[in-house]
Amino acid sequence: MKSQTLREQWLPNLPGNGLAGLTTAFALVPECIAFALVAQVNPLMGLYGAFIICALTAVFGGRPGMISGAAGSMAVVIVALVVEHGAQYLLATVVMSGALMMLFGVLRLGKLIRMVPHPVMIGFVNGLAIIIAMAQLEHFRQATPQGEVWLQGTPLAVMCALVALTMLIVYGLPRITKAVPPALVAIVGVGFVSQLLHLPTRTLGDMAHIAGAFPTLRLPQVPFDLETLRIVFPYALLMAIVGLLETLLTFNLTDEITQTRGRPDRECVALGVSNVVSGMFGGMGGCAMIGQTMINLSSGGRTRISGATAGIMILLFVLFLSPLIERIPLAALVGVMFVVAQQTFAWGSLRVLGKVPRNDALVIVAVTVITVFTDLAVAVLCGIVIAALNFAWQHAREIRADTEDEGGDVRTYVLHGTLFFASTANFQALFPPSADVRDVVVDCRHLHVADHSAIVAFETLRERYRKAGRNLRFVNLSSRNQRMLERAGVSVAEV
């Protein structure tokens, strides 16, 4: 993959990227409103956060084409904080989480995303695709005096028909023309049909009114003391972890789709700055949004223009265009998001589940399920732990020794593999001190000594041979292994 130049990040296909950004903005609005309602705050806070985070990360971030905004994964984290302490503490948390994200990027820790195995990436993508699809089902429910119930009769039929029409346009239009994003045509077309026929269906305005003023700079109204820090810091740390994880995983996916290489550390710094600004202007926190990123990419958005357009359009919706935007049928946006979920899911992973190693298949399924039923941070952590344990188990079994008898009472063991905490038991099983010859030589030219457990294994083996009345020597240790032994206080000469 190649790195994009500044010209390639801004100038190619300006009209196409502008239309992609407009399409993405339509899809961002209901998501941000829904996430704000989940967090139990004013929907305008979600829209302000989306405008600020989307625009700033698009202009200054390290991954053109990726869309960030007020994300649901971060909204879920702070519900308890808002309920217990109020929205102002949320804003303080957003500012602090942004500072932690900036620190992560400044310390150049974005490279740690390389530690995430590919099966975890597949599970992440599949899990979020399922979440995107399941989230749309809420729009098939309506509030009644008895509580929320599923749509029935004519409203259900109209909803399903408009969703199907939207999906038909999105799938079918590219076969006719690729001059305009199919999702944009579907949203505008279905909205026009709905208004023309006066169809009884829910619109964006039924979720919340989005008219508002330009966001103003206001510091969070909280006491600046240690008690506030005690309340805010745990939530800020969790928000930062979740936001960085989702951003960097989406970052990798965007790299693969566009076949270009972004700058993860720069993206982390830009995300942190945008969260700080969002919190200081009354917006929610946010991170990369895989659904909206897929909409942008599938609509032809590849440059910074698409993300900047999406952010600016959200602000224009709030300031001037709310009467029009509130008339958009939810069914049109639901249909687009169903297509996004279908295109996001790695269907190829279902075909290879029986072909890849069983442990990798387990990681894919586990991360997918955990993402759906808990949250992204837990899922990725579990996936990495499972993959790491599998890696350790496999490498522990690969340690072996070739035996060479030199005649008389001298025997040489030529070791191969890695000696570390998981392989020490297998290492000890290679040697029979009581049944061995008088002089034993252990040749370490092909052995890698990884950790302190390996050093202890050396000392344990030497002690076993001493008690058995045999002589044991280790030879051909690499300079790195010798330094490790010396730092641990083990004399190389003795070994």
C-alpha positions as CSV (number, residue, x, y, z in Angstrom):
1,M,0.0,0.0,0.0
2,K,1.2,3.5,-0.7
3,S,0.9,6.7,1.3
4,Q,-1.2,9.5,-0.2
5,T,0.3,12.9,-1.0
6,L,-1.4,16.1,0.2
7,R,-2.8,16.7,-3.3
8,E,-4.2,13.2,-3.4
9,Q,-5.8,13.7,0.0
10,W,-7.8,16.8,-1.1
11,L,-8.2,17.4,-4.9
12,P,-9.3,14.3,-6.8
13,N,-12.9,14.1,-7.9
14,L,-14.2,17.1,-5.9
15,P,-17.9,16.7,-7.0
16,G,-17.9,13.0,-6.3
17,N,-16.4,13.4,-2.8
18,G,-18.7,16.2,-2.0
19,L,-21.8,14.1,-2.9
20,A,-20.3,11.2,-0.8
21,G,-20.0,13.6,2.1
22,L,-23.6,14.8,1.7
23,T,-24.8,11.2,1.6
24,T,-22.9,10.4,4.8
25,A,-24.3,13.4,6.5
26,F,-27.8,12.1,6.0
27,A,-26.8,8.8,7.5
28,L,-25.0,10.5,10.4
29,V,-28.0,12.5,11.7
30,P,-30.3,9.7,12.9
31,E,-27.4,7.8,14.4
32,C,-26.2,10.8,16.4
33,I,-29.7,11.6,17.6
34,A,-30.2,8.0,18.6
35,F,-26.9,7.8,20.5
36,A,-27.7,11.1,22.2
37,L,-31.0,9.6,23.4
38,V,-29.2,6.5,24.6
39,A,-26.8,8.7,26.6
40,Q,-29.9,10.6,27.9
41,V,-28.7,14.0,26.7
42,N,-30.1,16.7,24.3
43,P,-30.0,15.4,20.7
44,L,-28.3,18.6,19.7
45,M,-25.3,17.5,21.7
46,G,-24.9,14.5,19.5
47,L,-25.2,16.6,16.3
48,Y,-22.7,19.3,17.6
49,G,-20.3,16.5,18.5
50,A,-20.7,14.9,15.0
51,F,-20.1,18.2,13.2
52,I,-17.0,19.0,15.2
53,I,-15.4,15.5,15.3
54,C,-16.3,14.7,11.7
55,A,-14.9,18.0,10.3
56,L,-11.8,18.2,12.4
57,T,-10.7,14.6,11.9
58,A,-11.4,14.9,8.2
59,V,-9.2,18.0,7.9
60,F,-6.4,17.1,10.3
61,G,-6.6,13.3,10.8
62,G,-4.3,10.6,9.4
63,R,-6.9,8.7,7.3
64,P,-8.7,10.4,4.5
65,G,-12.1,8.8,3.7
66,M,-12.8,7.6,7.3
67,I,-15.8,9.2,9.0
68,S,-15.8,9.9,12.8
69,G,-18.7,11.2,14.8
70,A,-20.7,10.8,18.0
71,A,-20.5,7.1,18.3
72,G,-22.8,4.7,20.1
73,S,-20.0,2.6,21.6
74,M,-18.9,5.7,23.5
75,A,-22.5,6.8,24.3
76,V,-23.2,3.5,26.1
77,V,-20.1,4.0,28.3
78,I,-21.3,7.3,29.9
79,V,-25.0,6.6,30.5
80,A,-24.4,6.0,34.2
81,L,-22.4,9.1,34.5
82,V,-25.1,11.3,33.0
83,V,-27.8,9.7,35.1
84,E,-25.8,10.2,38.3
85,H,-24.0,13.5,37.8
86,G,-25.6,15.3,34.8
87,A,-24.6,16.5,31.3
88,Q,-21.9,18.9,32.5
89,Y,-19.8,16.1,33.9
90,L,-20.2,14.3,30.6
91,L,-18.7,17.3,28.8
92,A,-15.8,17.3,31.3
93,T,-15.3,13.6,30.6
94,V,-15.3,14.2,26.9
95,V,-12.5,16.8,27.3
96,M,-10.4,14.5,29.5
97,S,-10.9,11.5,27.2
98,G,-9.8,13.7,24.3
99,A,-6.6,14.6,26.2
100,L,-5.9,10.9,26.8
101,M,-6.4,10.2,23.1
102,M,-4.0,13.0,22.2
103,L,-1.4,11.6,24.6
104,F,-1.8,8.1,23.0
105,G,-1.0,9.6,19.6
106,V,1.8,11.9,20.8
107,L,3.5,8.8,22.4
108,R,3.2,7.1,19.0
109,L,1.3,4.1,20.3
110,G,-0.9,3.8,17.3
111,K,1.4,1.0,16.1
112,L,0.0,-1.2,18.9
113,I,-3.0,-1.9,16.6
114,R,-0.6,-4.2,14.8
115,M,-1.0,-6.5,17.8
116,V,-4.6,-7.2,16.8
117,P,-4.7,-10.5,14.8
118,H,-6.6,-10.7,11.6
119,P,-9.3,-13.1,13.1
120,V,-10.0,-10.4,15.7
121,M,-10.4,-7.8,12.9
122,I,-12.9,-10.2,11.1
123,G,-14.8,-10.7,14.3
124,F,-14.9,-6.9,15.0
125,V,-16.3,-6.2,11.5
126,N,-18.9,-9.0,11.7
127,G,-20.0,-8.0,15.2
128,L,-20.5,-4.3,14.3
129,A,-22.3,-5.3,11.1
130,I,-24.8,-7.3,13.2
131,I,-25.1,-4.4,15.7
132,I,-25.8,-2.0,12.8
133,A,-28.6,-4.2,11.5
134,M,-30.1,-4.8,14.9
135,A,-30.1,-1.1,15.7
136,Q,-32.4,-0.5,12.8
137,L,-35.1,-2.8,14.3
138,E,-35.8,-0.1,16.8
139,H,-37.3,2.0,14.0
140,F,-40.0,-0.7,13.6
141,R,-41.3,0.0,17.0
142,Q,-43.6,2.9,18.2
143,A,-44.4,4.4,21.5
144,T,-47.9,3.8,22.9
145,P,-49.5,4.5,26.3
146,Q,-48.8,0.9,27.1
147,G,-45.1,1.2,26.1
148,E,-43.2,0.5,22.9
149,V,-44.8,-2.0,20.6
150,W,-43.9,-3.3,17.1
151,L,-45.5,-1.6,14.2
152,Q,-48.6,-3.4,12.8
153,G,-51.0,-3.1,9.8
154,T,-50.6,-0.2,7.4
155,P,-47.6,1.6,9.2
156,L,-45.7,-1.7,9.1
157,A,-46.5,-2.3,5.5
158,V,-45.5,1.2,4.5
159,M,-42.3,1.0,6.5
160,C,-41.3,-2.3,4.9
161,A,-42.2,-1.1,1.4
162,L,-40.1,2.0,1.7
163,V,-37.1,0.1,3.2
164,A,-37.3,-2.4,0.3
165,L,-37.6,0.4,-2.2
166,T,-34.5,2.1,-0.7
167,M,-32.5,-1.1,-0.8
168,L,-33.6,-1.8,-4.4
169,I,-32.3,1.7,-5.5
170,V,-29.0,1.3,-3.6
171,Y,-28.4,-2.2,-5.2
172,G,-29.8,-1.4,-8.6
173,L,-28.7,2.1,-9.5
174,P,-25.0,1.3,-9.9
175,R,-25.9,-1.0,-12.7
176,I,-27.4,2.0,-14.6
177,T,-25.0,4.8,-13.6
178,K,-22.3,5.5,-11.1
179,A,-22.4,9.3,-11.6
180,V,-24.1,9.8,-8.2
181,P,-24.0,7.9,-4.9
182,P,-26.9,5.4,-4.9
183,A,-27.6,5.9,-1.2
184,L,-28.1,9.7,-1.8
185,V,-30.5,9.0,-4.7
186,A,-32.3,6.5,-2.5
187,I,-32.7,8.8,0.4
188,V,-33.8,11.8,-1.7
189,G,-36.1,9.7,-3.9
190,V,-37.8,7.8,-1.2
191,G,-38.3,11.1,0.7
192,F,-39.9,12.7,-2.3
193,V,-42.2,9.7,-2.9
194,S,-43.2,9.7,0.8
195,Q,-44.1,13.4,0.7
196,L,-45.8,13.3,-2.6
197,L,-48.1,10.4,-1.6
198,H,-48.5,11.6,2.0
199,L,-47.5,8.2,3.3
200,P,-48.1,7.5,7.0
201,T,-44.5,6.8,8.0
202,R,-42.2,8.1,10.7
203,T,-39.6,10.8,9.8
204,L,-36.5,12.2,11.4
205,G,-38.6,14.9,13.0
206,D,-40.4,12.2,15.0
207,M,-37.1,11.3,16.6
208,A,-36.2,14.8,17.6
209,H,-36.2,18.4,16.4
210,I,-32.7,19.3,15.2
211,A,-33.0,23.1,14.7
212,G,-30.4,24.9,16.8
213,A,-27.9,27.7,16.9
214,F,-24.2,27.7,16.3
215,P,-22.4,25.9,19.2
216,T,-20.6,28.3,21.5
217,L,-17.5,27.9,23.6
218,R,-18.4,27.1,27.2
219,L,-16.2,25.3,29.7
220,P,-17.9,22.4,31.5
221,Q,-19.7,23.8,34.6
222,V,-18.1,21.4,37.1
223,P,-15.8,22.1,40.1
224,F,-12.2,21.8,39.1
225,D,-11.0,19.7,42.1
226,L,-9.9,16.2,43.0
227,E,-13.4,15.0,43.6
228,T,-14.4,15.9,40.1
229,L,-11.3,14.1,38.8
230,R,-12.2,11.0,40.8
231,I,-15.7,11.0,39.2
232,V,-14.6,11.8,35.7
233,F,-11.3,10.0,35.1
234,P,-12.6,6.3,35.1
235,Y,-15.2,7.2,32.5
236,A,-12.7,9.3,30.5
237,L,-10.2,6.4,30.4
238,L,-12.9,3.9,29.3
239,M,-14.1,6.3,26.6
240,A,-10.6,6.8,25.4
241,I,-9.9,3.1,25.2
242,V,-13.1,2.3,23.4
243,G,-12.8,5.3,21.0
244,L,-9.2,4.5,20.1
245,L,-9.9,0.8,19.6
246,E,-12.9,1.4,17.3
247,T,-11.0,4.2,15.4
248,L,-7.8,2.1,14.9
249,L,-9.7,-1.0,13.8
250,T,-11.8,1.1,11.4
251,F,-8.6,2.7,10.3
252,N,-7.1,-0.7,9.3
253,L,-10.3,-1.6,7.5
254,T,-10.2,1.6,5.5
255,D,-6.5,1.1,4.6
256,E,-7.4,-2.3,3.2
257,I,-10.4,-1.1,1.2
258,T,-8.7,1.9,-0.3
259,Q,-5.3,0.2,-0.7
260,T,-3.6,3.2,0.8
261,R,-1.7,3.7,4.0
262,G,-2.8,6.3,6.6
263,R,-1.0,7.6,9.7
264,P,-2.5,6.1,12.8
265,D,-0.7,8.3,15.4
266,R,-1.8,11.5,13.6
267,E,-5.4,10.1,13.6
268,C,-5.2,9.6,17.3
269,V,-4.0,13.1,18.0
270,A,-6.7,14.6,15.7
271,L,-9.4,12.5,17.3
272,G,-8.2,13.7,20.7
273,V,-8.2,17.3,19.7
274,S,-11.6,17.0,18.2
275,N,-13.0,15.5,21.4
276,V,-11.5,18.2,23.5
277,V,-13.1,20.9,21.2
278,S,-16.4,19.0,21.1
279,G,-16.6,18.9,24.9
280,M,-15.8,22.6,25.2
281,F,-18.5,23.5,22.7
282,G,-21.2,21.3,24.3
283,G,-20.9,18.2,22.1
284,M,-20.7,14.5,22.8
285,G,-17.6,12.5,22.5
286,G,-16.9,10.4,19.5
287,C,-14.7,8.2,17.4
288,A,-14.6,6.5,14.0
289,M,-18.0,5.1,12.8
290,I,-17.7,2.0,10.7
291,G,-21.2,2.2,9.2
292,Q,-20.9,5.8,8.1
293,T,-17.3,5.1,6.9
294,M,-18.6,2.3,4.7
295,I,-21.4,4.6,3.3
296,N,-18.7,7.2,2.5
297,L,-16.4,4.7,0.8
298,S,-19.1,2.9,-1.1
299,S,-20.4,6.4,-2.3
300,G,-17.0,7.2,-3.7
301,G,-15.6,9.2,-0.8
302,R,-11.8,8.9,-0.7
303,T,-10.5,12.3,0.2
304,R,-10.6,14.7,3.1
305,I,-13.3,16.7,1.2
306,S,-15.9,13.9,1.8
307,G,-15.4,13.9,5.6
308,A,-15.3,17.7,5.8
309,T,-18.4,18.0,3.7
310,A,-20.3,15.6,6.0
311,G,-19.4,17.5,9.1
312,I,-20.2,20.9,7.6
313,M,-23.5,19.6,6.2
314,I,-24.6,18.5,9.7
315,L,-24.0,22.0,11.0
316,L,-26.1,23.4,8.0
317,F,-28.8,20.9,8.8
318,V,-29.0,22.3,12.4
319,L,-28.8,26.0,11.4
320,F,-30.8,26.3,8.3
321,L,-32.2,23.0,6.8
322,S,-33.9,21.3,9.7
323,P,-37.5,21.7,8.2
324,L,-36.4,19.8,5.2
325,I,-34.2,17.2,6.9
326,E,-36.9,16.4,9.5
327,R,-39.1,15.2,6.6
328,I,-36.8,12.4,5.6
329,P,-38.5,9.1,6.2
330,L,-36.7,6.9,8.7
331,A,-37.4,4.0,6.4
332,A,-35.0,5.4,3.8
333,L,-32.2,5.7,6.3
334,V,-33.0,2.2,7.7
335,G,-32.8,0.7,4.2
336,V,-29.4,2.3,3.6
337,M,-28.1,1.0,6.9
338,F,-29.3,-2.5,6.2
339,V,-27.3,-2.4,3.0
340,V,-24.3,-1.1,4.9
341,A,-24.6,-3.9,7.4
342,Q,-24.8,-6.5,4.6
343,Q,-21.7,-5.0,2.8
344,T,-19.8,-4.6,6.1
345,F,-20.2,-8.3,7.2
346,A,-17.3,-10.4,6.0
347,W,-19.4,-13.1,4.4
348,G,-16.2,-14.8,3.2
349,S,-15.4,-15.6,6.8
350,L,-18.4,-18.0,6.9
351,R,-16.9,-20.0,4.1
352,V,-13.4,-20.3,5.6
353,L,-14.5,-21.1,9.2
354,G,-14.0,-24.8,8.4
355,K,-10.8,-24.3,6.6
356,V,-8.8,-22.0,8.9
357,P,-7.2,-23.4,12.1
358,R,-9.8,-24.2,14.7
359,N,-8.4,-21.6,17.2
360,D,-8.7,-18.8,14.6
361,A,-12.3,-19.9,13.9
362,L,-12.9,-19.7,17.6
363,V,-11.5,-16.2,17.8
364,I,-13.7,-15.0,14.9
365,V,-16.9,-16.4,16.4
366,A,-16.0,-15.2,20.0
367,V,-15.2,-11.6,19.0
368,T,-18.3,-11.4,16.9
369,V,-20.6,-12.7,19.7
370,I,-18.9,-10.7,22.4
371,T,-19.1,-7.5,20.3
372,V,-22.8,-8.0,19.9
373,F,-23.6,-8.8,23.5
374,T,-21.1,-6.7,25.4
375,D,-18.9,-4.0,23.9
376,L,-16.0,-3.6,21.5
377,A,-13.3,-3.1,24.1
378,V,-14.2,-6.4,25.9
379,A,-14.5,-8.3,22.6
380,V,-11.1,-7.1,21.2
381,L,-9.4,-7.8,24.5
382,C,-10.9,-11.3,24.7
383,G,-9.9,-11.9,21.1
384,I,-6.3,-10.9,21.6
385,V,-6.1,-13.0,24.8
386,I,-7.4,-16.1,23.0
387,A,-5.1,-15.5,20.1
388,A,-2.1,-14.9,22.4
389,L,-2.8,-18.1,24.4
390,N,-3.1,-20.0,21.1
391,F,0.2,-18.6,19.9
392,A,1.9,-19.5,23.2
393,W,0.5,-23.0,23.1
394,Q,1.6,-23.6,19.6
395,H,5.1,-22.3,20.1
396,A,5.5,-24.2,23.4
397,R,5.0,-27.4,21.6
398,E,7.6,-26.6,18.9
399,I,10.7,-26.7,21.1
400,R,12.8,-29.8,20.4
401,A,16.3,-31.2,20.6
402,D,18.5,-33.1,18.2
403,T,20.8,-35.6,20.0
404,E,24.4,-36.1,18.9
405,D,26.6,-38.8,20.7
406,E,30.3,-38.0,20.3
407,G,31.4,-41.3,21.6
408,G,32.3,-42.3,25.1
409,D,30.5,-40.3,27.8
410,V,29.7,-37.1,25.9
411,R,26.3,-36.3,24.4
412,T,25.2,-33.0,22.7
413,Y,21.7,-31.7,22.6
414,V,21.1,-29.2,19.8
415,L,18.0,-27.2,20.8
416,H,15.5,-25.6,18.4
417,G,12.6,-23.2,19.2
418,T,11.8,-20.6,21.7
419,L,12.2,-21.1,25.5
420,F,9.6,-19.0,27.4
421,F,7.1,-19.4,30.1
422,A,4.8,-21.8,28.2
423,S,7.6,-24.1,26.9
424,T,9.6,-24.6,30.0
425,A,7.8,-27.9,30.9
426,N,8.4,-29.3,27.4
427,F,12.0,-28.1,27.7
428,Q,12.6,-30.0,30.9
429,A,11.0,-33.1,29.4
430,L,13.7,-33.2,26.7
431,F,16.4,-34.2,29.3
432,P,16.7,-37.4,31.4
433,P,19.4,-36.4,34.0
434,S,19.5,-39.7,35.9
435,A,19.7,-41.8,32.7
436,D,22.0,-39.5,30.7
437,V,25.7,-39.8,30.1
438,R,28.4,-38.3,32.3
439,D,29.1,-35.1,30.2
440,V,26.2,-33.3,28.6
441,V,26.5,-30.4,26.2
442,V,23.5,-28.2,25.4
443,D,24.0,-26.4,22.1
444,C,21.9,-23.2,22.1
445,R,22.8,-21.8,18.6
446,H,19.2,-22.4,17.4
447,L,17.5,-21.5,20.7
448,H,15.8,-18.2,21.5
449,V,15.6,-17.3,25.2
450,A,12.6,-15.1,25.7
451,D,11.9,-14.3,29.3
452,H,12.8,-14.9,33.0
453,S,11.0,-18.2,33.0
454,A,13.6,-19.4,30.5
455,I,16.5,-18.4,32.8
456,V,14.9,-20.2,35.7
457,A,14.5,-23.3,33.4
458,F,18.3,-23.1,32.7
459,E,19.1,-23.0,36.4
460,T,16.6,-25.8,37.2
461,L,18.1,-28.1,34.5
462,R,21.6,-27.5,35.7
463,E,20.5,-28.3,39.3
464,R,18.8,-31.5,38.1
465,Y,22.1,-32.7,36.4
466,R,24.2,-31.7,39.4
467,K,22.0,-33.8,41.8
468,A,22.3,-36.7,39.3
469,G,26.1,-36.4,39.3
470,R,26.4,-35.3,35.7
471,N,28.3,-32.4,34.1
472,L,26.2,-30.0,32.1
473,R,27.4,-27.2,29.8
474,F,25.5,-24.7,27.7
475,V,27.4,-23.5,24.6
476,N,26.8,-21.2,21.6
477,L,24.5,-18.8,23.4
478,S,23.8,-15.7,21.3
479,S,25.1,-12.4,22.5
480,R,21.5,-11.3,23.3
481,N,20.9,-14.5,25.4
482,Q,24.2,-14.0,27.2
483,R,23.2,-10.4,28.1
484,M,19.8,-11.5,29.4
485,L,21.5,-14.1,31.6
486,E,24.0,-11.6,32.9
487,R,21.3,-9.1,33.7
488,A,19.5,-11.8,35.7
489,G,22.7,-12.4,37.7
490,V,23.5,-15.8,36.1
491,S,27.1,-16.2,35.2
492,V,27.5,-17.4,31.6
493,A,30.6,-19.2,32.5
494,E,28.7,-21.3,35.0
495,V,26.0,-22.1,32.6
